[in-house]
Amino acid sequence: MTPTLQVWATTDVGCVRHHNEDALCLGSQVVTDQAHWSGESTLTLDVPHLLAVVDGMGGHRGGNEASASVASSISKLHVQFAPSAEAAQSLLDLTNEQLHVMSSNDPGLCAMGATVAAIWCHEHGGVCMNVGDSKVFRFDAGYLNQRSDDHVVVTPEGRRSLSQSMGGTTDLRKVRPCVKLERLKPGRRYLLCTDGLTDEVSLDRLEQLMTLPPPKALEAMLQEAKSAGGHDNISIIIAEVHPGGTE
């Protein structure tokens, strides 16, 4: 039996920003520039599918353009590869190059950038990947485990800044993504999110919320992030593996 992914996703402008500079990639579907959007889908893994959250940087226009470029590129390009750690690097390299070309051709978009976190699933497993501080978590047996790395440096004054991103510089720099392989165990869930969620809601609380049915967990996470201030855009994907996956 071929495994499936049940997917619930939302993106929201939050309570402070005027524009949503996040984007979502849900297989062939790309969601960009939405004040609020929620959706649900079922993906059959007879062919690979990629899910991603993308957080644009660099101001309204640059942020929107960067997140849309990254989400669109990985949605279109991932079908050219068979999922693997090596293919994840190639996919992100190509996506980064396309973003750089776009920013180089428009002075108003110079050095635009984005962070990305994704899981690329196929019939026999998955690949988690990220660049920047957007995150991927695995939820299994009641525990939430981060599968991404935070590419962040902290100054002596306590300020956080990204150590790498997709784009974000005037010259083309090779990305060094965190890439980890996954087994798709039936019942296992994955949480992907931008920092608009994790800056507002603690990891312990997210772990508690993941025990809820996924649609309720998604809504509760969004509402708690907004209740805590909603200082940034908030994008969340919850994916659940349904039977047919590897044990």
Secondary structure, DSSP 8 states (H G I E B T S, - for coil): ---EEEEEEEEE--SS-SS--EEEEETTEEEES-SEEEEEEEEETTS-EEEEEEEEESSHHHHHHHHHHHHHHHHHHGGGS--SHHHHHHHHHHHHHHHHHHHHT-GGGTT-EEEEEEEEEETTEEEEEEESS-EEEEEETTEEEE-S---EEE-TT--EEES--EE-SSS------EEEEE---TT-EEEEE-HHHHTTS-HHHHHHHTTS-HHHHHHHHHHHHHHTT--S-EEEEEEEEESSS--
